[in-house]
Amino acid sequence: MSSPQDARAFLALTQKISQARGVSCESYKDKCLKRRIAVRMRARGVHTYDDYSRLLDQDPREYQELLDALTINVTKFYRNPETWQALRPYLQRLAEPRPSLPLRIWSAGCATGEEPYTIAVLLAALGAPGTIDATDVDRVSLERTAAAAYPDTAFTEMPADLRRRYFAGGRPLPAIRDVVRVLPHDLLREAPPRPPYDLIVCRNVVIYFERQAQERLFETFVNALTPGGVLLLGKVETLLGPARERLQLVDPRERIYVKPA
């Protein structure tokens, strides 16, 4: 259990980070925030929140290292294949009435890009045109998404035939890459980049936020969806707050929700 002095020092540090870099520290769960700050403290060899605060004053580059530590970047192509298989008929249903009109899709919290390029592959396999906004708050992740060069380990869950058809040398083919638009975006502070969307995918991101922040974000997603649009969350995430009354849970296992038309 932390002492009152530690609690005050932690609060002062998080307020400082929020003011200096516009990061909504108050929206993160304390346990998550403390764990990720501790990673940076160990990396820099400091042992108290006050010492880490002084380090940030001395080395402003540490702010970016901390921001990278706060974001969650574990991903692969086709991660949890059963999820993408379950999503496929909903994408097909969205595309069928409008075969020449591109679907508008948002990969919110895209990490290093495997998710939006997976969605682009799904669209290509269905023969459905689309545009995908791939957004994240982490600068390094966005650079990797834009570079779009991936090691073999990123493909271990992707069907081999899809990799052969849509990738070459670890890179997505132009037909896949060109539909993905990479954008910096802070889910907690900024409006959706280009609504309305037919599909919003935000997996394993909101679980790190406090409940109030989650509820606000879910409302943002609902408002950004077209009637009949689809929201895909991570398997351990649950829709909270008023948004629950505005979306229909159509696949409880895969956390697929539909906005009534």
PLY file of the C-alpha trace (Angstrom):
ply
format ascii 1.0
element vertex 261
property float x
property float y
property float z
element edge 260
property int vertex1
property int vertex2
end_header
0.00 0.00 0.00
1.38 3.40 -0.95
1.87 6.11 1.65
-0.04 9.43 1.58
3.22 11.06 0.49
3.52 8.65 -2.47
-0.11 9.28 -3.40
0.46 13.05 -3.42
3.65 12.70 -5.46
1.87 10.43 -7.97
-1.00 12.90 -8.34
1.41 15.79 -8.83
3.35 13.82 -11.43
0.29 12.83 -13.46
-1.07 16.39 -13.37
2.28 17.61 -14.62
2.32 15.08 -17.48
-1.25 16.00 -18.47
-0.46 19.72 -18.52
2.86 19.35 -20.32
1.87 16.91 -23.04
-1.91 16.91 -23.20
-2.16 13.28 -22.11
-5.40 12.55 -20.23
-3.77 10.81 -17.29
-6.95 11.18 -15.26
-8.75 8.93 -17.76
-6.39 6.00 -17.25
-6.92 3.48 -14.50
-4.45 4.22 -11.70
-3.11 0.67 -11.67
-2.33 0.80 -15.40
-0.78 4.25 -15.14
1.40 3.33 -12.17
2.60 0.15 -13.84
3.66 1.91 -17.02
5.29 4.84 -15.24
7.20 2.28 -13.17
8.55 0.76 -16.40
10.09 4.10 -17.35
11.35 4.76 -13.81
13.18 1.42 -13.81
14.58 2.11 -17.28
16.00 5.44 -16.10
17.15 4.23 -12.69
14.96 6.46 -10.52
12.96 5.26 -7.55
10.43 7.91 -6.57
7.77 9.91 -8.40
9.47 13.14 -7.34
12.77 11.97 -8.86
11.00 11.01 -12.08
9.32 14.43 -12.19
12.73 16.09 -11.95
14.02 13.80 -14.69
11.23 14.97 -16.99
12.35 18.56 -16.37
15.94 17.66 -17.22
15.20 15.47 -20.24
12.03 16.46 -22.14
12.57 13.53 -24.55
11.52 11.27 -21.70
7.95 12.49 -22.18
7.81 10.71 -25.54
9.28 7.55 -24.06
6.59 7.66 -21.39
3.85 8.22 -23.96
5.10 5.18 -25.88
4.96 3.15 -22.66
1.39 4.26 -21.96
0.07 3.01 -25.29
-0.70 -0.65 -25.90
1.00 -2.01 -29.02
0.62 -5.81 -28.89
-0.90 -6.86 -32.20
-0.61 -9.20 -35.19
-2.29 -9.63 -38.53
-5.58 -11.50 -38.12
-5.11 -11.58 -34.35
-7.86 -13.87 -33.03
-8.88 -15.25 -36.45
-12.32 -16.25 -35.16
-13.09 -12.56 -34.56
-12.39 -11.61 -38.16
-14.35 -14.60 -39.41
-17.31 -13.47 -37.31
-17.01 -9.89 -38.61
-16.91 -10.93 -42.28
-20.69 -11.34 -42.85
-21.37 -7.95 -41.28
-18.88 -6.32 -43.65
-20.54 -8.16 -46.52
-23.98 -6.96 -45.41
-22.74 -3.36 -45.25
-21.19 -3.56 -48.71
-23.92 -5.38 -50.67
-26.48 -2.56 -51.02
-23.78 -0.16 -52.28
-21.24 -2.15 -54.34
-19.51 0.91 -55.81
-19.60 3.14 -52.73
-16.57 2.71 -50.43
-17.19 1.65 -46.85
-15.89 4.14 -44.30
-13.96 2.45 -41.52
-12.10 3.64 -38.43
-9.37 1.57 -36.77
-9.20 3.47 -33.48
-5.98 2.81 -31.58
-4.35 1.05 -34.52
-0.95 0.48 -32.82
1.60 -0.52 -35.50
-0.94 -1.07 -38.27
-1.61 -4.79 -38.37
-5.28 -4.22 -37.59
-6.14 -1.69 -40.34
-4.22 -3.70 -42.94
-6.09 -6.83 -41.81
-9.36 -4.97 -42.41
-8.09 -3.90 -45.83
-7.40 -7.55 -46.67
-10.93 -8.50 -45.58
-12.36 -5.83 -47.86
-10.23 -6.97 -50.78
-11.22 -10.61 -50.27
-14.89 -9.55 -50.32
-14.37 -7.35 -53.37
-15.68 -4.38 -51.38
-14.16 -0.90 -51.79
-13.37 1.03 -48.64
-11.27 3.65 -46.89
-9.76 3.05 -43.46
-8.69 5.74 -41.01
-5.89 4.22 -38.91
-5.36 6.38 -35.83
-3.24 6.29 -32.70
-1.80 8.71 -30.17
1.64 7.03 -30.28
3.99 8.70 -32.76
6.31 5.68 -33.07
3.42 3.32 -33.75
2.11 5.59 -36.50
5.53 5.74 -38.11
5.60 1.94 -38.23
2.07 1.84 -39.63
3.05 4.25 -42.40
6.27 2.33 -43.14
4.21 -0.90 -43.39
7.17 -3.32 -43.20
6.51 -6.35 -40.98
8.52 -9.36 -39.75
7.36 -12.94 -40.26
6.24 -13.08 -36.62
3.47 -10.59 -37.40
1.82 -13.10 -39.75
1.59 -16.18 -37.55
-2.22 -15.92 -37.22
-2.97 -14.83 -40.79
-4.11 -17.53 -43.27
-1.19 -18.33 -45.57
-3.23 -17.86 -48.74
-4.17 -14.32 -47.75
-0.58 -13.45 -47.02
0.48 -14.76 -50.44
-2.26 -12.81 -52.22
-1.93 -9.47 -50.49
1.65 -9.13 -49.22
5.13 -9.22 -50.70
8.26 -9.36 -48.58
6.42 -8.42 -45.42
4.75 -5.41 -47.01
1.11 -4.98 -48.04
0.59 -4.64 -51.77
-0.39 -1.17 -53.02
-4.05 -2.20 -53.35
-4.07 -2.89 -49.59
-1.81 -0.08 -48.47
-3.54 2.64 -50.44
-6.90 2.29 -48.67
-5.33 2.96 -45.24
-5.00 6.58 -44.14
-2.62 7.00 -41.15
-3.53 9.82 -38.76
-2.41 11.00 -35.31
-5.40 11.09 -33.00
-6.12 11.17 -29.26
-9.28 9.19 -28.51
-9.79 10.97 -25.21
-9.41 14.54 -26.43
-10.28 14.74 -30.13
-13.41 14.21 -32.18
-13.50 11.30 -34.66
-11.42 12.22 -37.72
-13.90 11.68 -40.58
-17.33 10.50 -39.46
-19.73 8.94 -40.14
-18.31 5.41 -40.24
-19.83 2.10 -41.32
-17.43 0.17 -39.09
-15.42 1.20 -36.03
-12.85 -1.23 -34.65
-11.37 -0.47 -31.23
-9.96 -3.59 -29.60
-8.25 -3.83 -26.22
-7.87 -0.08 -25.77
-10.74 1.16 -23.61
-10.09 -1.40 -20.86
-7.18 0.77 -19.71
-9.40 3.79 -19.12
-11.52 4.72 -16.12
-15.24 4.05 -16.40
-16.26 7.66 -17.08
-13.74 7.89 -19.91
-15.01 4.59 -21.30
-18.61 5.78 -21.28
-17.70 9.02 -23.05
-15.72 7.12 -25.66
-18.53 4.64 -26.31
-20.94 7.55 -26.82
-18.46 9.03 -29.29
-18.37 5.76 -31.20
-22.16 5.46 -31.35
-22.51 9.04 -32.60
-19.85 8.43 -35.25
-21.55 5.31 -36.66
-23.97 5.34 -39.57
-27.40 3.74 -39.02
-26.76 0.01 -39.45
-23.07 0.55 -38.68
-20.96 -1.92 -36.71
-18.73 -1.53 -33.64
-16.14 -4.20 -32.84
-14.54 -4.22 -29.37
-12.00 -6.51 -27.74
-13.22 -9.77 -26.26
-12.73 -8.63 -22.66
-14.43 -5.27 -23.20
-18.05 -4.49 -22.40
-20.15 -1.59 -23.63
-20.99 0.71 -20.70
-23.25 3.66 -20.04
-25.95 5.19 -22.27
-24.36 3.67 -25.39
-25.71 0.27 -24.32
-29.23 1.47 -25.09
-28.28 2.62 -28.57
-26.46 -0.44 -29.90
-27.54 -4.06 -30.31
-25.13 -6.78 -29.20
-25.26 -9.26 -32.09
-22.26 -11.43 -31.18
-21.60 -11.60 -27.42
-18.50 -13.76 -27.79
-16.76 -11.52 -30.33
-18.17 -8.23 -28.97
-19.84 -7.13 -32.22
-22.48 -4.43 -31.90
-24.83 -2.96 -34.53
-26.45 0.46 -34.52
-30.12 0.06 -35.45
-30.99 1.50 -38.84
0 1
1 2
2 3
3 4
4 5
5 6
6 7
7 8
8 9
9 10
10 11
11 12
12 13
13 14
14 15
15 16
16 17
17 18
18 19
19 20
20 21
21 22
22 23
23 24
24 25
25 26
26 27
27 28
28 29
29 30
30 31
31 32
32 33
33 34
34 35
35 36
36 37
37 38
38 39
39 40
40 41
41 42
42 43
43 44
44 45
45 46
46 47
47 48
48 49
49 50
50 51
51 52
52 53
53 54
54 55
55 56
56 57
57 58
58 59
59 60
60 61
61 62
62 63
63 64
64 65
65 66
66 67
67 68
68 69
69 70
70 71
71 72
72 73
73 74
74 75
75 76
76 77
77 78
78 79
79 80
80 81
81 82
82 83
83 84
84 85
85 86
86 87
87 88
88 89
89 90
90 91
91 92
92 93
93 94
94 95
95 96
96 97
97 98
98 99
99 100
100 101
101 102
102 103
103 104
104 105
105 106
106 107
107 108
108 109
109 110
110 111
111 112
112 113
113 114
114 115
115 116
116 117
117 118
118 119
119 120
120 121
121 122
122 123
123 124
124 125
125 126
126 127
127 128
128 129
129 130
130 131
131 132
132 133
133 134
134 135
135 136
136 137
137 138
138 139
139 140
140 141
141 142
142 143
143 144
144 145
145 146
146 147
147 148
148 149
149 150
150 151
151 152
152 153
153 154
154 155
155 156
156 157
157 158
158 159
159 160
160 161
161 162
162 163
163 164
164 165
165 166
166 167
167 168
168 169
169 170
170 171
171 172
172 173
173 174
174 175
175 176
176 177
177 178
178 179
179 180
180 181
181 182
182 183
183 184
184 185
185 186
186 187
187 188
188 189
189 190
190 191
191 192
192 193
193 194
194 195
195 196
196 197
197 198
198 199
199 200
200 201
201 202
202 203
203 204
204 205
205 206
206 207
207 208
208 209
209 210
210 211
211 212
212 213
213 214
214 215
215 216
216 217
217 218
218 219
219 220
220 221
221 222
222 223
223 224
224 225
225 226
226 227
227 228
228 229
229 230
230 231
231 232
232 233
233 234
234 235
235 236
236 237
237 238
238 239
239 240
240 241
241 242
242 243
243 244
244 245
245 246
246 247
247 248
248 249
249 250
250 251
251 252
252 253
253 254
254 255
255 256
256 257
257 258
258 259
259 260
